[in-house]
Amino acid sequence: MSPEVCPHCGADVPRNAKACRECGADEKTGWSESAHASNLNLPDEDFDYGNFVKAEFGAGGLKPAGLHWLWWLTAVILVVLFLIFCLH
């Protein structure tokens, strides 16, 4: 059964049409589930995400940058001030 709108070009498809009048898409090229899924560029079933990440970002991974000592000092001062004001 043909769709109401062509999945390739968006043109209206008449009921019981064998192919799209605009682009020529049919059951073999775009209306079937297998043809539609083959155009999505999805990875294969045996796709290894871990190897993909290593190839893209390197084997070492990302190393987070440490907080600068000034931020640690600011945090400690804020905590001390918070405790002083809360306890009084």
PDB file with SEQRES, HELIX, SHEET and CRYST1 records, atoms N, CA, C and O in Angstrom:
SEQRES   1 A   88  MET SER PRO GLU VAL CYS PRO HIS CYS GLY ALA ASP VAL          
SEQRES   2 A   88  PRO ARG ASN ALA LYS ALA CYS ARG GLU CYS GLY ALA ASP          
SEQRES   3 A   88  GLU LYS THR GLY TRP SER GLU SER ALA HIS ALA SER ASN          
SEQRES   4 A   88  LEU ASN LEU PRO ASP GLU ASP PHE ASP TYR GLY ASN PHE          
SEQRES   5 A   88  VAL LYS ALA GLU PHE GLY ALA GLY GLY LEU LYS PRO ALA          
SEQRES   6 A   88  GLY LEU HIS TRP LEU TRP TRP LEU THR ALA VAL ILE LEU          
SEQRES   7 A   88  VAL VAL LEU PHE LEU ILE PHE CYS LEU HIS                      
HELIX    1 AA1 GLU A   27  TRP A   31  3                                   5    
HELIX    2 AA2 GLU A   33  SER A   38  1                                   6    
HELIX    3 AA3 TYR A   49  PHE A   57  1                                   9    
HELIX    4 AA4 TRP A   69  LEU A   87  1                                  19    
CRYST1    1.000    1.000    1.000  90.00  90.00  90.00 P 1           1          
ATOM      1  N   MET A   1       0.838  -1.179   0.000  1.00  0.00           N  
ATOM      2  CA  MET A   1       0.000   0.000   0.000  1.00  0.00           C  
ATOM      3  C   MET A   1       0.882   1.241   0.000  1.00  0.00           C  
ATOM      4  O   MET A   1       1.864   1.309   0.739  1.00  0.00           O  
ATOM      5  N   SER A   2       0.538   2.206  -0.814  1.00  0.00           N  
ATOM      6  CA  SER A   2       1.345   3.408  -0.931  1.00  0.00           C  
ATOM      7  C   SER A   2       1.002   4.400   0.183  1.00  0.00           C  
ATOM      8  O   SER A   2      -0.136   4.438   0.651  1.00  0.00           O  
ATOM      9  N   PRO A   3       1.975   5.198   0.606  1.00  0.00           N  
ATOM     10  CA  PRO A   3       1.703   6.219   1.625  1.00  0.00           C  
ATOM     11  C   PRO A   3       0.954   7.398   1.010  1.00  0.00           C  
ATOM     12  O   PRO A   3       0.882   7.527  -0.213  1.00  0.00           O  
ATOM     13  N   GLU A   4       0.402   8.251   1.855  1.00  0.00           N  
ATOM     14  CA  GLU A   4      -0.299   9.440   1.360  1.00  0.00           C  
ATOM     15  C   GLU A   4       0.679  10.511   0.897  1.00  0.00           C  
ATOM     16  O   GLU A   4       0.377  11.289  -0.008  1.00  0.00           O  
ATOM     17  N   VAL A   5       1.859  10.545   1.525  1.00  0.00           N  
ATOM     18  CA  VAL A   5       2.898  11.509   1.165  1.00  0.00           C  
ATOM     19  C   VAL A   5       4.180  10.732   0.899  1.00  0.00           C  
ATOM     20  O   VAL A   5       4.521   9.824   1.657  1.00  0.00           O  
ATOM     21  N   CYS A   6       4.887  11.074  -0.155  1.00  0.00           N  
ATOM     22  CA  CYS A   6       6.138  10.389  -0.498  1.00  0.00           C  
ATOM     23  C   CYS A   6       7.187  10.661   0.574  1.00  0.00           C  
ATOM     24  O   CYS A   6       7.427  11.820   0.910  1.00  0.00           O  
ATOM     25  N   PRO A   7       7.823   9.611   1.123  1.00  0.00           N  
ATOM     26  CA  PRO A   7       8.844   9.820   2.151  1.00  0.00           C  
ATOM     27  C   PRO A   7      10.125  10.448   1.607  1.00  0.00           C  
ATOM     28  O   PRO A   7      10.940  10.946   2.383  1.00  0.00           O  
ATOM     29  N   HIS A   8      10.316  10.434   0.284  1.00  0.00           N  
ATOM     30  CA  HIS A   8      11.529  11.020  -0.300  1.00  0.00           C  
ATOM     31  C   HIS A   8      11.373  12.494  -0.629  1.00  0.00           C  
ATOM     32  O   HIS A   8      12.206  13.311  -0.236  1.00  0.00           O  
ATOM     33  N   CYS A   9      10.303  12.845  -1.352  1.00  0.00           N  
ATOM     34  CA  CYS A   9      10.181  14.228  -1.827  1.00  0.00           C  
ATOM     35  C   CYS A   9       9.039  14.995  -1.178  1.00  0.00           C  
ATOM     36  O   CYS A   9       8.975  16.217  -1.313  1.00  0.00           O  
ATOM     37  N   GLY A  10       8.132  14.314  -0.477  1.00  0.00           N  
ATOM     38  CA  GLY A  10       7.040  14.992   0.196  1.00  0.00           C  
ATOM     39  C   GLY A  10       5.828  15.268  -0.673  1.00  0.00           C  
ATOM     40  O   GLY A  10       4.878  15.910  -0.226  1.00  0.00           O  
ATOM     41  N   ALA A  11       5.849  14.796  -1.897  1.00  0.00           N  
ATOM     42  CA  ALA A  11       4.715  15.019  -2.802  1.00  0.00           C  
ATOM     43  C   ALA A  11       3.540  14.134  -2.403  1.00  0.00           C  
ATOM     44  O   ALA A  11       3.727  13.077  -1.800  1.00  0.00           O  
ATOM     45  N   ASP A  12       2.330  14.571  -2.743  1.00  0.00           N  
ATOM     46  CA  ASP A  12       1.133  13.763  -2.505  1.00  0.00           C  
ATOM     47  C   ASP A  12       1.143  12.564  -3.432  1.00  0.00           C  
ATOM     48  O   ASP A  12       1.413  12.690  -4.626  1.00  0.00           O  
ATOM     49  N   VAL A  13       0.844  11.390  -2.866  1.00  0.00           N  
ATOM     50  CA  VAL A  13       0.811  10.155  -3.650  1.00  0.00           C  
ATOM     51  C   VAL A  13      -0.637   9.675  -3.716  1.00  0.00           C  
ATOM     52  O   VAL A  13      -1.270   9.497  -2.675  1.00  0.00           O  
ATOM     53  N   PRO A  14      -1.176   9.459  -4.927  1.00  0.00           N  
ATOM     54  CA  PRO A  14      -2.550   8.974  -5.032  1.00  0.00           C  
ATOM     55  C   PRO A  14      -2.700   7.586  -4.417  1.00  0.00           C  
ATOM     56  O   PRO A  14      -1.742   6.815  -4.360  1.00  0.00           O  
ATOM     57  N   ARG A  15      -3.907   7.281  -3.961  1.00  0.00           N  
ATOM     58  CA  ARG A  15      -4.202   5.975  -3.374  1.00  0.00           C  
ATOM     59  C   ARG A  15      -3.929   4.871  -4.405  1.00  0.00           C  
ATOM     60  O   ARG A  15      -4.261   5.009  -5.582  1.00  0.00           O  
ATOM     61  N   ASN A  16      -3.316   3.772  -3.938  1.00  0.00           N  
ATOM     62  CA  ASN A  16      -2.972   2.596  -4.750  1.00  0.00           C  
ATOM     63  C   ASN A  16      -1.967   2.893  -5.852  1.00  0.00           C  
ATOM     64  O   ASN A  16      -1.889   2.143  -6.824  1.00  0.00           O  
ATOM     65  N   ALA A  17      -1.196   3.969  -5.725  1.00  0.00           N  
ATOM     66  CA  ALA A  17      -0.169   4.269  -6.719  1.00  0.00           C  
ATOM     67  C   ALA A  17       0.982   3.287  -6.560  1.00  0.00           C  
ATOM     68  O   ALA A  17       1.281   2.842  -5.452  1.00  0.00           O  
ATOM     69  N   LYS A  18       1.619   2.954  -7.662  1.00  0.00           N  
ATOM     70  CA  LYS A  18       2.773   2.046  -7.639  1.00  0.00           C  
ATOM     71  C   LYS A  18       4.077   2.785  -7.385  1.00  0.00           C  
ATOM     72  O   LYS A  18       5.049   2.204  -6.902  1.00  0.00           O  
ATOM     73  N   ALA A  19       4.087   4.086  -7.717  1.00  0.00           N  
ATOM     74  CA  ALA A  19       5.289   4.895  -7.521  1.00  0.00           C  
ATOM     75  C   ALA A  19       4.890   6.353  -7.389  1.00  0.00           C  
ATOM     76  O   ALA A  19       3.785   6.742  -7.767  1.00  0.00           O  
ATOM     77  N   CYS A  20       5.791   7.152  -6.855  1.00  0.00           N  
ATOM     78  CA  CYS A  20       5.563   8.585  -6.720  1.00  0.00           C  
ATOM     79  C   CYS A  20       5.651   9.245  -8.094  1.00  0.00           C  
ATOM     80  O   CYS A  20       6.541   8.926  -8.882  1.00  0.00           O  
ATOM     81  N   ARG A  21       4.742  10.151  -8.376  1.00  0.00           N  
ATOM     82  CA  ARG A  21       4.747  10.838  -9.675  1.00  0.00           C  
ATOM     83  C   ARG A  21       5.913  11.817  -9.785  1.00  0.00           C  
ATOM     84  O   ARG A  21       6.395  12.079 -10.887  1.00  0.00           O  
ATOM     85  N   GLU A  22       6.365  12.352  -8.671  1.00  0.00           N  
ATOM     86  CA  GLU A  22       7.410  13.378  -8.700  1.00  0.00           C  
ATOM     87  C   GLU A  22       8.819  12.798  -8.778  1.00  0.00           C  
ATOM     88  O   GLU A  22       9.607  13.178  -9.644  1.00  0.00           O  
ATOM     89  N   CYS A  23       9.135  11.865  -7.857  1.00  0.00           N  
ATOM     90  CA  CYS A  23      10.520  11.374  -7.796  1.00  0.00           C  
ATOM     91  C   CYS A  23      10.685   9.926  -8.218  1.00  0.00           C  
ATOM     92  O   CYS A  23      11.813   9.473  -8.415  1.00  0.00           O  
ATOM     93  N   GLY A  24       9.595   9.188  -8.361  1.00  0.00           N  
ATOM     94  CA  GLY A  24       9.680   7.797  -8.801  1.00  0.00           C  
ATOM     95  C   GLY A  24       9.919   6.795  -7.690  1.00  0.00           C  
ATOM     96  O   GLY A  24      10.128   5.616  -7.974  1.00  0.00           O  
ATOM     97  N   ALA A  25       9.897   7.220  -6.433  1.00  0.00           N  
ATOM     98  CA  ALA A  25      10.091   6.285  -5.327  1.00  0.00           C  
ATOM     99  C   ALA A  25       8.964   5.260  -5.322  1.00  0.00           C  
ATOM    100  O   ALA A  25       7.814   5.583  -5.620  1.00  0.00           O  
ATOM    101  N   ASP A  26       9.309   4.018  -4.978  1.00  0.00           N  
ATOM    102  CA  ASP A  26       8.301   2.959  -4.914  1.00  0.00           C  
ATOM    103  C   ASP A  26       8.600   2.045  -3.738  1.00  0.00           C  
ATOM    104  O   ASP A  26       9.424   2.388  -2.891  1.00  0.00           O  
ATOM    105  N   GLU A  27       7.953   0.897  -3.666  1.00  0.00           N  
ATOM    106  CA  GLU A  27       8.119  -0.051  -2.561  1.00  0.00           C  
ATOM    107  C   GLU A  27       9.575  -0.485  -2.416  1.00  0.00           C  
ATOM    108  O   GLU A  27      10.051  -0.680  -1.298  1.00  0.00           O  
ATOM    109  N   LYS A  28      10.278  -0.637  -3.517  1.00  0.00           N  
ATOM    110  CA  LYS A  28      11.662  -1.117  -3.468  1.00  0.00           C  
ATOM    111  C   LYS A  28      12.642  -0.012  -3.074  1.00  0.00           C  
ATOM    112  O   LYS A  28      13.694  -0.299  -2.502  1.00  0.00           O  
ATOM    113  N   THR A  29      12.316   1.233  -3.367  1.00  0.00           N  
ATOM    114  CA  THR A  29      13.288   2.299  -3.126  1.00  0.00           C  
ATOM    115  C   THR A  29      12.982   3.173  -1.932  1.00  0.00           C  
ATOM    116  O   THR A  29      13.846   3.948  -1.521  1.00  0.00           O  
ATOM    117  N   GLY A  30      11.801   3.089  -1.356  1.00  0.00           N  
ATOM    118  CA  GLY A  30      11.588   3.992  -0.248  1.00  0.00           C  
ATOM    119  C   GLY A  30      10.356   3.792   0.584  1.00  0.00           C  
ATOM    120  O   GLY A  30      10.256   4.375   1.663  1.00  0.00           O  
ATOM    121  N   TRP A  31       9.408   2.993   0.137  1.00  0.00           N  
ATOM    122  CA  TRP A  31       8.188   2.839   0.921  1.00  0.00           C  
ATOM    123  C   TRP A  31       8.264   1.691   1.898  1.00  0.00           C  
ATOM    124  O   TRP A  31       7.526   1.669   2.882  1.00  0.00           O  
ATOM    125  N   SER A  32       9.139   0.737   1.650  1.00  0.00           N  
ATOM    126  CA  SER A  32       9.229  -0.409   2.557  1.00  0.00           C  
ATOM    127  C   SER A  32      10.049  -0.035   3.788  1.00  0.00           C  
ATOM    128  O   SER A  32      10.843   0.905   3.744  1.00  0.00           O  
ATOM    129  N   GLU A  33       9.859  -0.764   4.885  1.00  0.00           N  
ATOM    130  CA  GLU A  33      10.601  -0.498   6.117  1.00  0.00           C  
ATOM    131  C   GLU A  33      12.098  -0.690   5.924  1.00  0.00           C  
ATOM    132  O   GLU A  33      12.896   0.098   6.431  1.00  0.00           O  
ATOM    133  N   SER A  34      12.485  -1.742   5.187  1.00  0.00           N  
ATOM    134  CA  SER A  34      13.913  -2.002   5.011  1.00  0.00           C  
ATOM    135  C   SER A  34      14.571  -0.910   4.173  1.00  0.00           C  
ATOM    136  O   SER A  34      15.698  -0.507   4.461  1.00  0.00           O  
ATOM    137  N   ALA A  35      13.884  -0.430   3.145  1.00  0.00           N  
ATOM    138  CA  ALA A  35      14.461   0.633   2.328  1.00  0.00           C  
ATOM    139  C   ALA A  35      14.537   1.926   3.131  1.00  0.00           C  
ATOM    140  O   ALA A  35      15.508   2.674   3.015  1.00  0.00           O  
ATOM    141  N   HIS A  36      13.524   2.192   3.941  1.00  0.00           N  
ATOM    142  CA  HIS A  36      13.521   3.413   4.746  1.00  0.00           C  
ATOM    143  C   HIS A  36      14.645   3.378   5.787  1.00  0.00           C  
ATOM    144  O   HIS A  36      15.334   4.380   5.979  1.00  0.00           O  
ATOM    145  N   ALA A  37      14.835   2.250   6.452  1.00  0.00           N  
ATOM    146  CA  ALA A  37      15.866   2.142   7.486  1.00  0.00           C  
ATOM    147  C   ALA A  37      17.259   2.145   6.886  1.00  0.00           C  
ATOM    148  O   ALA A  37      18.202   2.572   7.553  1.00  0.00           O  
ATOM    149  N   SER A  38      17.426   1.689   5.658  1.00  0.00           N  
ATOM    150  CA  SER A  38      18.764   1.659   5.069  1.00  0.00           C  
ATOM    151  C   SER A  38      19.270   3.058   4.754  1.00  0.00           C  
ATOM    152  O   SER A  38      20.478   3.246   4.608  1.00  0.00           O  
ATOM    153  N   ASN A  39      18.395   4.038   4.644  1.00  0.00           N  
ATOM    154  CA  ASN A  39      18.812   5.404   4.346  1.00  0.00           C  
ATOM    155  C   ASN A  39      19.096   6.231   5.598  1.00  0.00           C  
ATOM    156  O   ASN A  39      19.426   7.411   5.483  1.00  0.00           O  
ATOM    157  N   LEU A  40      18.978   5.652   6.778  1.00  0.00           N  
ATOM    158  CA  LEU A  40      19.178   6.394   8.019  1.00  0.00           C  
ATOM    159  C   LEU A  40      20.626   6.441   8.473  1.00  0.00           C  
ATOM    160  O   LEU A  40      20.946   7.174   9.409  1.00  0.00           O  
ATOM    161  N   ASN A  41      21.511   5.681   7.840  1.00  0.00           N  
ATOM    162  CA  ASN A  41      22.931   5.619   8.198  1.00  0.00           C  
ATOM    163  C   ASN A  41      23.135   5.218   9.655  1.00  0.00           C  
ATOM    164  O   ASN A  41      23.973   5.794  10.349  1.00  0.00           O  
ATOM    165  N   LEU A  42      22.372   4.232  10.116  1.00  0.00           N  
ATOM    166  CA  LEU A  42      22.528   3.719  11.473  1.00  0.00           C  
ATOM    167  C   LEU A  42      23.711   2.768  11.524  1.00  0.00           C  
ATOM    168  O   LEU A  42      24.037   2.146  10.513  1.00  0.00           O  
ATOM    169  N   PRO A  43      24.367   2.637  12.682  1.00  0.00           N  
ATOM    170  CA  PRO A  43      25.489   1.696  12.774  1.00  0.00           C  
ATOM    171  C   PRO A  43      25.008   0.254  12.689  1.00  0.00           C  
ATOM    172  O   PRO A  43      23.855  -0.054  12.990  1.00  0.00           O  
ATOM    173  N   ASP A  44      25.911  -0.613  12.276  1.00  0.00           N  
ATOM    174  CA  ASP A  44      25.602  -2.029  12.166  1.00  0.00           C  
ATOM    175  C   ASP A  44      25.386  -2.636  13.544  1.00  0.00           C  
ATOM    176  O   ASP A  44      25.698  -2.016  14.561  1.00  0.00           O  
ATOM    177  N   GLU A  45      24.847  -3.856  13.571  1.00  0.00           N  
ATOM    178  CA  GLU A  45      24.599  -4.551  14.840  1.00  0.00           C  
ATOM    179  C   GLU A  45      25.902  -4.833  15.588  1.00  0.00           C  
ATOM    180  O   GLU A  45      25.914  -4.855  16.819  1.00  0.00           O  
ATOM    181  N   ASP A  46      26.994  -5.046  14.861  1.00  0.00           N  
ATOM    182  CA  ASP A  46      28.269  -5.373  15.503  1.00  0.00           C  
ATOM    183  C   ASP A  46      29.116  -4.123  15.779  1.00  0.00           C  
ATOM    184  O   ASP A  46      30.323  -4.241  15.988  1.00  0.00           O  
ATOM    185  N   PHE A  47      28.512  -2.942  15.785  1.00  0.00           N  
ATOM    186  CA  PHE A  47      29.207  -1.688  16.043  1.00  0.00           C  
ATOM    187  C   PHE A  47      29.725  -1.673  17.481  1.00  0.00           C  
ATOM    188  O   PHE A  47      28.967  -1.925  18.419  1.00  0.00           O  
ATOM    189  N   ASP A  48      31.011  -1.378  17.654  1.00  0.00           N  
ATOM    190  CA  ASP A  48      31.630  -1.330  18.977  1.00  0.00           C  
ATOM    191  C   ASP A  48      31.834   0.129  19.377  1.00  0.00           C  
ATOM    192  O   ASP A  48      32.730   0.803  18.868  1.00  0.00           O  
ATOM    193  N   TYR A  49      31.008   0.602  20.278  1.00  0.00           N  
ATOM    194  CA  TYR A  49      31.050   2.001  20.695  1.00  0.00           C  
ATOM    195  C   TYR A  49      32.377   2.333  21.381  1.00  0.00           C  
ATOM    196  O   TYR A  49      32.912   3.426  21.197  1.00  0.00           O  
ATOM    197  N   GLY A  50      32.905   1.403  22.161  1.00  0.00           N  
ATOM    198  CA  GLY A  50      34.177   1.643  22.853  1.00  0.00           C  
ATOM    199  C   GLY A  50      35.315   1.905  21.881  1.00  0.00           C  
ATOM    200  O   GLY A  50      36.113   2.818  22.093  1.00  0.00           O  
ATOM    201  N   ASN A  51      35.397   1.117  20.822  1.00  0.00           N  
ATOM    202  CA  ASN A  51      36.438   1.335  19.818  1.00  0.00           C  
ATOM    203  C   ASN A  51      36.229   2.658  19.091  1.00  0.00           C  
ATOM    204  O   ASN A  51      37.194   3.348  18.762  1.00  0.00           O  
ATOM    205  N   PHE A  52      34.978   3.013  18.841  1.00  0.00           N  
ATOM    206  CA  PHE A  52      34.682   4.281  18.183  1.00  0.00           C  
ATOM    207  C   PHE A  52      35.161   5.458  19.028  1.00  0.00           C  
ATOM    208  O   PHE A  52      35.759   6.397  18.503  1.00  0.00           O  
ATOM    209  N   VAL A  53      34.901   5.409  20.331  1.00  0.00           N  
ATOM    210  CA  VAL A  53      35.320   6.495  21.219  1.00  0.00           C  
ATOM    211  C   VAL A  53      36.844   6.575  21.266  1.00  0.00           C  
ATOM    212  O   VAL A  53      37.402   7.672  21.243  1.00  0.00           O  
ATOM    213  N   LYS A  54      37.523   5.431  21.332  1.00  0.00           N  
ATOM    214  CA  LYS A  54      38.990   5.437  21.342  1.00  0.00           C  
ATOM    215  C   LYS A  54      39.547   6.017  20.053  1.00  0.00           C  
ATOM    216  O   LYS A  54      40.524   6.766  20.079  1.00  0.00           O  
ATOM    217  N   ALA A  55      38.928   5.674  18.916  1.00  0.00           N  
ATOM    218  CA  ALA A  55      39.405   6.186  17.635  1.00  0.00           C  
ATOM    219  C   ALA A  55      39.173   7.693  17.516  1.00  0.00           C  
ATOM    220  O   ALA A  55      40.004   8.404  16.951  1.00  0.00           O  
ATOM    221  N   GLU A  56      38.068   8.175  18.036  1.00  0.00           N  
ATOM    222  CA  GLU A  56      37.742   9.590  17.919  1.00  0.00           C  
ATOM    223  C   GLU A  56      38.487  10.462  18.922  1.00  0.00           C  
ATOM    224  O   GLU A  56      38.949  11.550  18.577  1.00  0.00           O  
ATOM    225  N   PHE A  57      38.607   9.991  20.161  1.00  0.00           N  
ATOM    226  CA  PHE A  57      39.131  10.837  21.231  1.00  0.00           C  
ATOM    227  C   PHE A  57      40.465  10.373  21.794  1.00  0.00           C  
ATOM    228  O   PHE A  57      41.012  11.025  22.683  1.00  0.00           O  
ATOM    229  N   GLY A  58      40.991   9.287  21.310  1.00  0.00           N  
ATOM    230  CA  GLY A  58      42.261   8.787  21.801  1.00  0.00           C  
ATOM    231  C   GLY A  58      42.062   7.812  22.940  1.00  0.00           C  
ATOM    232  O   GLY A  58      41.010   7.798  23.580  1.00  0.00           O  
ATOM    233  N   ALA A  59      43.075   6.994  23.195  1.00  0.00           N  
ATOM    234  CA  ALA A  59      42.967   5.947  24.204  1.00  0.00           C  
ATOM    235  C   ALA A  59      43.080   6.505  25.621  1.00  0.00           C  
ATOM    236  O   ALA A  59      42.598   5.875  26.562  1.00  0.00           O  
ATOM    237  N   GLY A  60      43.698   7.657  25.792  1.00  0.00           N  
ATOM    238  CA  GLY A  60      43.914   8.211  27.127  1.00  0.00           C  
ATOM    239  C   GLY A  60      42.666   8.762  27.782  1.00  0.00           C  
ATOM    240  O   GLY A  60      42.595   8.851  29.008  1.00  0.00           O  
ATOM    241  N   GLY A  61      41.692   9.128  26.991  1.00  0.00           N  
ATOM    242  CA  GLY A  61      40.482   9.714  27.554  1.00  0.00           C  
ATOM    243  C   GLY A  61      40.692  11.172  27.929  1.00  0.00           C  
ATOM    244  O   GLY A  61      41.777  11.723  27.744  1.00  0.00           O  
ATOM    245  N   LEU A  62      39.683  11.766  28.436  1.00  0.00           N  
ATOM    246  CA  LEU A  62      39.754  13.161  28.833  1.00  0.00           C  
ATOM    247  C   LEU A  62      40.168  13.272  30.289  1.00  0.00           C  
ATOM    248  O   LEU A  62      39.666  12.551  31.151  1.00  0.00           O  
ATOM    249  N   LYS A  63      41.081  14.174  30.544  1.00  0.00           N  
ATOM    250  CA  LYS A  63      41.515  14.407  31.919  1.00  0.00           C  
ATOM    251  C   LYS A  63      40.936  15.745  32.361  1.00  0.00           C  
ATOM    252  O   LYS A  63      41.228  16.776  31.756  1.00  0.00           O  
ATOM    253  N   PRO A  64      40.125  15.738  33.404  1.00  0.00           N  
ATOM    254  CA  PRO A  64      39.540  17.008  33.844  1.00  0.00           C  
ATOM    255  C   PRO A  64      40.599  17.906  34.463  1.00  0.00           C  
ATOM    256  O   PRO A  64      41.503  17.448  35.162  1.00  0.00           O  
ATOM    257  N   ALA A  65      40.466  19.162  34.194  1.00  0.00           N  
ATOM    258  CA  ALA A  65      41.392  20.133  34.776  1.00  0.00           C  
ATOM    259  C   ALA A  65      41.025  20.346  36.236  1.00  0.00           C  
ATOM    260  O   ALA A  65      39.844  20.408  36.577  1.00  0.00           O  
ATOM    261  N   GLY A  66      42.009  20.457  37.084  1.00  0.00           N  
ATOM    262  CA  GLY A  66      41.770  20.660  38.503  1.00  0.00           C  
ATOM    263  C   GLY A  66      41.302  22.079  38.792  1.00  0.00           C  
ATOM    264  O   GLY A  66      41.493  22.992  37.988  1.00  0.00           O  
ATOM    265  N   LEU A  67      40.695  22.240  39.938  1.00  0.00           N  
ATOM    266  CA  LEU A  67      40.271  23.568  40.346  1.00  0.00           C  
ATOM    267  C   LEU A  67      41.489  24.377  40.774  1.00  0.00           C  
ATOM    268  O   LEU A  67      42.405  23.851  41.406  1.00  0.00           O  
ATOM    269  N   HIS A  68      41.489  25.606  40.440  1.00  0.00           N  
ATOM    270  CA  HIS A  68      42.574  26.492  40.818  1.00  0.00           C  
ATOM    271  C   HIS A  68      42.544  26.690  42.341  1.00  0.00           C  
ATOM    272  O   HIS A  68      41.473  26.672  42.948  1.00  0.00           O  
ATOM    273  N   TRP A  69      43.691  26.874  42.942  1.00  0.00           N  
ATOM    274  CA  TRP A  69      43.766  26.979  44.408  1.00  0.00           C  
ATOM    275  C   TRP A  69      42.944  28.147  44.933  1.00  0.00           C  
ATOM    276  O   TRP A  69      42.455  28.089  46.061  1.00  0.00           O  
ATOM    277  N   LEU A  70      42.778  29.205  44.147  1.00  0.00           N  
ATOM    278  CA  LEU A  70      42.001  30.351  44.593  1.00  0.00           C  
ATOM    279  C   LEU A  70      40.528  29.980  44.791  1.00  0.00           C  
ATOM    280  O   LEU A  70      39.887  30.481  45.715  1.00  0.00           O  
ATOM    281  N   TRP A  71      39.996  29.126  43.953  1.00  0.00           N  
ATOM    282  CA  TRP A  71      38.596  28.679  44.101  1.00  0.00           C  
ATOM    283  C   TRP A  71      38.428  27.823  45.344  1.00  0.00           C  
ATOM    284  O   TRP A  71      37.411  27.916  46.031  1.00  0.00           O  
ATOM    285  N   TRP A  72      39.428  26.981  45.639  1.00  0.00           N  
ATOM    286  CA  TRP A  72      39.367  26.177  46.866  1.00  0.00           C  
ATOM    287  C   TRP A  72      39.377  27.088  48.091  1.00  0.00           C  
ATOM    288  O   TRP A  72      38.607  26.878  49.028  1.00  0.00           O  
ATOM    289  N   LEU A  73      40.247  28.102  48.087  1.00  0.00           N  
ATOM    290  CA  LEU A  73      40.331  29.034  49.195  1.00  0.00           C  
ATOM    291  C   LEU A  73      39.014  29.798  49.358  1.00  0.00           C  
ATOM    292  O   LEU A  73      38.544  29.996  50.479  1.00  0.00           O  
ATOM    293  N   THR A  74      38.430  30.220  48.253  1.00  0.00           N  
ATOM    294  CA  THR A  74      37.148  30.923  48.298  1.00  0.00           C  
ATOM    295  C   THR A  74      36.057  30.026  48.878  1.00  0.00           C  
ATOM    296  O   THR A  74      35.248  30.472  49.692  1.00  0.00           O  
ATOM    297  N   ALA A  75      36.038  28.785  48.468  1.00  0.00           N  
ATOM    298  CA  ALA A  75      35.027  27.847  48.980  1.00  0.00           C  
ATOM    299  C   ALA A  75      35.187  27.635  50.479  1.00  0.00           C  
ATOM    300  O   ALA A  75      34.193  27.618  51.205  1.00  0.00           O  
ATOM    301  N   VAL A  76      36.406  27.476  50.953  1.00  0.00           N  
ATOM    302  CA  VAL A  76      36.656  27.266  52.385  1.00  0.00           C  
ATOM    303  C   VAL A  76      36.227  28.494  53.174  1.00  0.00           C  
ATOM    304  O   VAL A  76      35.592  28.367  54.221  1.00  0.00           O  
ATOM    305  N   ILE A  77      36.564  29.674  52.686  1.00  0.00           N  
ATOM    306  CA  ILE A  77      36.171  30.912  53.375  1.00  0.00           C  
ATOM    307  C   ILE A  77      34.654  31.032  53.436  1.00  0.00           C  
ATOM    308  O   ILE A  77      34.110  31.401  54.477  1.00  0.00           O  
ATOM    309  N   LEU A  78      33.960  30.727  52.342  1.00  0.00           N  
ATOM    310  CA  LEU A  78      32.494  30.808  52.330  1.00  0.00           C  
ATOM    311  C   LEU A  78      31.868  29.814  53.303  1.00  0.00           C  
ATOM    312  O   LEU A  78      30.887  30.136  53.974  1.00  0.00           O  
ATOM    313  N   VAL A  79      32.423  28.620  53.381  1.00  0.00           N  
ATOM    314  CA  VAL A  79      31.891  27.620  54.316  1.00  0.00           C  
ATOM    315  C   VAL A  79      32.101  28.079  55.753  1.00  0.00           C  
ATOM    316  O   VAL A  79      31.198  27.949  56.579  1.00  0.00           O  
ATOM    317  N   VAL A  80      33.277  28.613  56.062  1.00  0.00           N  
ATOM    318  CA  VAL A  80      33.559  29.104  57.415  1.00  0.00           C  
ATOM    319  C   VAL A  80      32.624  30.254  57.763  1.00  0.00           C  
ATOM    320  O   VAL A  80      32.072  30.286  58.863  1.00  0.00           O  
ATOM    321  N   LEU A  81      32.436  31.202  56.841  1.00  0.00           N  
ATOM    322  CA  LEU A  81      31.518  32.312  57.097  1.00  0.00           C  
ATOM    323  C   LEU A  81      30.089  31.829  57.275  1.00  0.00           C  
ATOM    324  O   LEU A  81      29.369  32.345  58.129  1.00  0.00           O  
ATOM    325  N   PHE A  82      29.671  30.867  56.501  1.00  0.00           N  
ATOM    326  CA  PHE A  82      28.338  30.293  56.617  1.00  0.00           C  
ATOM    327  C   PHE A  82      28.152  29.670  57.988  1.00  0.00           C  
ATOM    328  O   PHE A  82      27.122  29.879  58.629  1.00  0.00           O  
ATOM    329  N   LEU A  83      29.137  28.907  58.445  1.00  0.00           N  
ATOM    330  CA  LEU A  83      29.043  28.269  59.755  1.00  0.00           C  
ATOM    331  C   LEU A  83      29.037  29.288  60.887  1.00  0.00           C  
ATOM    332  O   LEU A  83      28.318  29.120  61.871  1.00  0.00           O  
ATOM    333  N   ILE A  84      29.829  30.336  60.753  1.00  0.00           N  
ATOM    334  CA  ILE A  84      29.861  31.384  61.793  1.00  0.00           C  
ATOM    335  C   ILE A  84      28.506  32.052  61.913  1.00  0.00           C  
ATOM    336  O   ILE A  84      28.001  32.227  63.022  1.00  0.00           O  
ATOM    337  N   PHE A  85      27.911  32.427  60.800  1.00  0.00           N  
ATOM    338  CA  PHE A  85      26.628  33.128  60.833  1.00  0.00           C  
ATOM    339  C   PHE A  85      25.469  32.203  61.225  1.00  0.00           C  
ATOM    340  O   PHE A  85      24.498  32.664  61.826  1.00  0.00           O  
ATOM    341  N   CYS A  86      25.550  30.944  60.904  1.00  0.00           N  
ATOM    342  CA  CYS A  86      24.482  30.006  61.259  1.00  0.00           C  
ATOM    343  C   CYS A  86      24.528  29.635  62.738  1.00  0.00           C  
ATOM    344  O   CYS A  86      23.482  29.370  63.331  1.00  0.00           O  
ATOM    345  N   LEU A  87      25.692  29.609  63.340  1.00  0.00           N  
ATOM    346  CA  LEU A  87      25.820  29.211  64.739  1.00  0.00           C  
ATOM    347  C   LEU A  87      25.553  30.357  65.705  1.00  0.00           C  
ATOM    348  O   LEU A  87      25.434  30.117  66.906  1.00  0.00           O  
ATOM    349  N   HIS A  88      25.455  31.567  65.237  1.00  0.00           N  
ATOM    350  CA  HIS A  88      25.185  32.705  66.134  1.00  0.00           C  
ATOM    351  C   HIS A  88      23.753  33.077  66.114  1.00  0.00           C  
ATOM    352  O   HIS A  88      23.348  34.010  66.806  1.00  0.00           O  
TER     353      HIS A  88                                                      
END                                                                             
